[in-house]
Amino acid sequence: MQAVQWRDMLQKMGHEVVEINPWETYDWKSFDVIHFFFFGSSFFSLYSSLKLRAPQAKFVCSPVLDPHYPLLVYKILSRISYPKAKIFADYSALRRYKSVFDVFLARTQYEQKFLSDAFGISPSKIQLVPLNSRFSKVDSLDQNKKENFCLHVSRICDSTKNVERLVDAALKYNFDLVLAGASTDEFNAKLARKIGSRQNIQNLGRVSDEKLKDLYSRAKVFALPSIREGVGLVALEAASYDCDIVITNIGGPKEYFLPNAIAVDPYSVDEIGLAVKKFMNGETYQPALRKLIAEKYSEAVVTQKLLDAYSKM
């Protein structure tokens, strides 16, 4: 999604963007920038090969690193390799091939710190370029039209999204909760057993973008108490529609929202539940949060930061 959004933004500015298809042939000498999203041991031969084919191009890496273990753990993981057997763990590949890249783009200061301290990447090679919301509402919504429910959007069967604890919080604190997003039949059945006959929780499954905008417009609260999260694009989208935000206190997401949101320990059902109830009972950080996001994370602002990062090379 990050790559798709940045492609669209650059094209709007008149830049030519090519999405590389491994089955196609390209004139590699025609590229000014080659931008990789993610990293891994399986790419190490590709990095070296392209450096030879495109010596004029600048290499950029958006590692999409979502740290959720202590810094020391990543330091250790970054050194697990067996060079003679050409075996490198993904994290050690990032350390080993860091010199291939001219710049690394971090989405948060938290990610920036891990790139520098755990992988030994020079701070001078790391630029901070945030993400932006796909959807944005310029005008404030009528708060009287907001409905008293909490929304959560994700791949809800992904354990890192922490949906089960959010459901536990809704059951314990008796607030209305709407879930939307892809899942599995097995996980849906597990949730159904947990919810039982209670009527305050709905699981909508996948929804269209138009339906998603409608949910954002109506929801009073959006909760993303993830155990592992890089930014939380859905929370940015929801905040743009005047939802109050309950966000995880792990990692970088809180950088985008605090002090105009509530950050919670995602392992605490009580913290999640009490935070949602606080907003349900009338506390709000809107429209201050929406205005902050429009100012710092608009498409125009982020596009310029991305172009500046390219230009600095």
Protein Blocks (a to p, Z undefined) as FASTA:
>chain_A
ZZmmmmmmmmmnopacddddfkbccdfklpfbdcdedjdfklmmmmmmmmmmmmmbccdd
dehpacfbdfklmmmmmmgccfknopacfklmmmmmmmmpmbdcdfbfklmmmmmmmnop
afklpccdddddfbdcfbacdfklpccdddddddfklmklommmmmmmmmmnopacdded
dddfklmmmmmmmnmmafkbccebjadfklmmmmmmmpmbdcdfbfbdfkopmlmmmmmn
opacdddfehjllmmmmccbccddfklmklmmmmmmmmmnopacbfklmmmmmmmmgfkl
mmmmmmmmmmmZZ
